[in-house]
């Protein structure tokens, strides 16, 4: 998102990805169509296990939470 008028051409594009096939296809398609031009593309993937805090609050053991997080991390990559 740009709040002000662009002063010079962009040099880098930032793309948030989830490492899924549709995400990879979107990046490949943008490159094939030339939408990125000569921009340098930086991909960002962040991982946060949903409901981890609620599991702690619900009294789930740390071992079970660690196992859940490890499983979700594998699914995310």
Backbone as JSON, one array per atom type, in Angstrom:
{
  "sequence": "XXXXXXXXXXXXXXXXXXXXXXXXXXXXXXXXXXXXXXXXXXXXXXXXXXXXXXXXXXXXXXXXXXXXXXXXXXXXX",
  "N": [[0.84, -1.16, 0.0], [0.55, 2.18, -0.81], [0.97, 5.37, 0.44], [1.7, 7.9, -0.34], [2.54, 9.81, -3.3], [4.52, 8.15, -5.7], [8.0, 8.57, -5.8], [10.11, 7.56, -7.27], [10.79, 4.73, -9.41], [9.79, 1.52, -8.12], [12.02, -0.82, -6.56], [11.99, -3.22, -5.27], [9.73, -5.87, -4.61], [7.43, -7.11, -2.22], [6.16, -10.13, -1.16], [3.76, -11.85, 0.6], [3.58, -15.18, 1.49], [2.15, -18.49, 1.77], [3.34, -20.88, 1.38], [1.9, -22.74, -0.04], [0.6, -24.63, -2.86], [-1.17, -23.04, -4.51], [-0.23, -20.48, -3.78], [2.43, -20.55, -4.7], [1.88, -20.84, -7.41], [0.7, -18.37, -7.95], [2.88, -16.62, -7.68], [4.57, -17.63, -9.7], [2.94, -17.17, -11.96], [2.73, -14.35, -11.93], [5.34, -13.72, -12.55], [5.63, -14.93, -15.07], [3.8, -13.46, -16.57], [5.06, -11.08, -16.57], [4.56, -9.18, -14.66], [6.12, -8.33, -12.59], [8.27, -7.12, -13.71], [11.43, -5.73, -13.64], [11.76, -5.89, -10.97], [13.1, -6.79, -7.79], [12.18, -9.64, -6.07], [10.95, -10.34, -2.91], [10.12, -12.89, -0.75], [7.95, -13.63, 1.94], [7.34, -15.64, 4.69], [5.44, -16.39, 7.42], [4.9, -18.01, 10.52], [2.46, -18.98, 12.8], [1.14, -20.79, 15.32], [-2.21, -21.47, 15.5], [-4.44, -20.91, 18.17], [-2.7, -21.6, 20.23], [-2.26, -20.16, 22.6], [-4.78, -20.42, 23.78], [-4.82, -23.12, 24.31], [-2.95, -23.33, 26.36], [-4.24, -21.77, 28.29], [-6.45, -23.4, 28.7], [-5.39, -25.42, 30.13], [-3.96, -27.47, 28.96], [-1.29, -29.79, 28.71], [2.2, -28.82, 28.58], [3.81, -30.49, 27.04], [1.96, -31.65, 25.25], [1.13, -29.33, 23.93], [3.55, -28.54, 22.73], [3.87, -30.69, 20.99], [1.65, -30.32, 19.34], [2.32, -27.81, 18.18], [4.67, -28.49, 16.8], [3.62, -30.29, 14.91], [1.9, -28.58, 13.48], [3.79, -26.81, 12.45], [5.15, -28.47, 10.68], [3.06, -28.96, 8.87], [2.83, -26.45, 7.8], [5.02, -26.07, 6.23]],
  "CA": [[0.0, 0.0, 0.0], [1.33, 3.41, -0.93], [0.21, 6.5, 0.95], [2.11, 9.11, -1.04], [2.9, 9.61, -4.69], [5.82, 7.5, -5.86], [9.04, 9.49, -6.24], [10.95, 6.86, -8.25], [10.28, 3.36, -9.59], [10.09, 0.55, -7.07], [13.1, -1.75, -6.86], [11.71, -4.49, -4.61], [8.34, -6.21, -4.29], [7.33, -8.0, -1.09], [4.99, -11.0, -1.3], [3.5, -12.77, 1.71], [3.19, -16.48, 0.95], [1.88, -19.52, 2.77], [4.04, -22.07, 0.89], [0.97, -23.67, -0.67], [0.7, -24.67, -4.32], [-1.77, -21.83, -5.11], [0.66, -19.35, -3.54], [3.55, -20.7, -5.65], [1.35, -20.57, -8.75], [0.5, -16.92, -8.08], [4.2, -16.02, -7.91], [5.02, -18.05, -11.05], [2.12, -16.49, -12.96], [3.11, -12.94, -11.98], [6.62, -13.65, -13.25], [5.39, -15.28, -16.47], [3.09, -12.34, -17.21], [5.9, -9.89, -16.54], [4.01, -8.18, -13.75], [7.16, -7.85, -11.68], [9.27, -6.38, -14.47], [12.8, -5.97, -13.17], [11.78, -5.82, -9.52], [13.61, -7.88, -6.96], [11.05, -10.17, -5.31], [11.23, -10.89, -1.59], [9.01, -13.67, -0.23], [7.89, -13.68, 3.39], [6.44, -16.65, 5.25], [5.42, -16.35, 8.88], [4.16, -19.13, 11.09], [1.96, -18.8, 14.15], [0.16, -21.86, 15.55], [-3.49, -20.96, 15.99], [-5.01, -21.37, 19.44], [-1.69, -22.04, 21.2], [-2.55, -19.5, 23.87], [-5.99, -20.99, 24.37], [-4.47, -24.43, 24.85], [-2.31, -23.07, 27.66], [-5.3, -21.3, 29.18], [-7.34, -24.53, 28.98], [-4.71, -26.37, 31.0], [-3.32, -28.55, 28.19], [0.11, -29.91, 29.13], [3.19, -28.22, 27.68], [4.23, -31.53, 26.08], [0.93, -31.74, 24.2], [1.18, -28.09, 23.15], [4.75, -28.62, 21.9], [3.59, -31.66, 19.92], [0.73, -29.64, 18.42], [3.06, -26.78, 17.46], [5.57, -29.18, 15.87], [2.79, -30.8, 13.83], [1.44, -27.45, 12.67], [4.94, -26.29, 11.74], [5.35, -29.39, 9.54], [2.0, -28.72, 7.89], [3.01, -25.12, 7.19], [6.19, -26.03, 5.33]],
  "C": [[0.9, 1.24, 0.0], [0.45, 4.57, -0.48], [0.52, 7.8, 0.25], [2.41, 8.77, -2.5], [4.32, 9.05, -4.77], [6.82, 8.49, -6.42], [9.95, 8.89, -7.3], [10.42, 5.43, -8.37], [10.67, 2.45, -8.42], [11.21, -0.37, -7.53], [12.83, -3.14, -6.3], [10.22, -4.65, -4.38], [8.37, -7.21, -3.15], [6.04, -8.81, -1.24], [4.88, -11.91, -0.08], [2.97, -14.07, 1.13], [2.93, -17.46, 2.09], [2.48, -20.87, 2.38], [3.11, -23.13, 0.31], [1.18, -23.65, -2.18], [0.04, -23.45, -4.97], [-0.89, -20.59, -4.92], [1.84, -19.38, -4.51], [3.08, -20.39, -7.06], [1.14, -19.08, -8.98], [1.82, -16.22, -8.36], [4.69, -16.36, -9.32], [4.25, -17.3, -12.14], [2.49, -15.01, -13.06], [4.44, -12.76, -12.72], [6.44, -13.93, -14.75], [4.73, -14.13, -17.22], [3.9, -11.05, -17.22], [5.39, -8.81, -15.61], [5.05, -7.59, -12.8], [8.22, -7.03, -12.39], [10.67, -6.74, -13.99], [12.91, -5.88, -11.65], [12.44, -7.03, -8.89], [12.44, -8.34, -6.1], [11.53, -10.78, -4.0], [9.98, -11.61, -1.1], [9.1, -13.73, 1.28], [6.9, -14.75, 3.81], [6.55, -16.57, 6.77], [4.55, -17.49, 9.38], [3.74, -18.78, 12.51], [0.9, -19.87, 14.39], [-1.11, -21.31, 16.19], [-3.88, -21.64, 17.29], [-3.99, -21.85, 20.46], [-1.96, -21.43, 22.57], [-3.77, -20.07, 24.56], [-5.73, -22.37, 24.95], [-3.82, -24.3, 26.22], [-3.36, -22.68, 28.69], [-6.23, -22.44, 29.61], [-6.67, -25.61, 29.82], [-4.11, -27.57, 30.28], [-1.84, -28.58, 28.57], [1.05, -29.3, 28.1], [3.67, -29.23, 26.65], [3.24, -31.65, 24.93], [0.92, -30.49, 23.33], [2.39, -28.11, 22.22], [4.55, -29.58, 20.73], [2.65, -31.04, 18.87], [1.47, -28.62, 17.55], [3.98, -27.42, 16.43], [4.79, -29.72, 14.67], [2.3, -29.7, 12.9], [2.58, -26.84, 11.86], [5.24, -27.17, 10.52], [4.31, -29.16, 8.46], [2.21, -27.42, 7.14], [4.17, -25.07, 6.2], [6.19, -27.11, 4.31]]
}
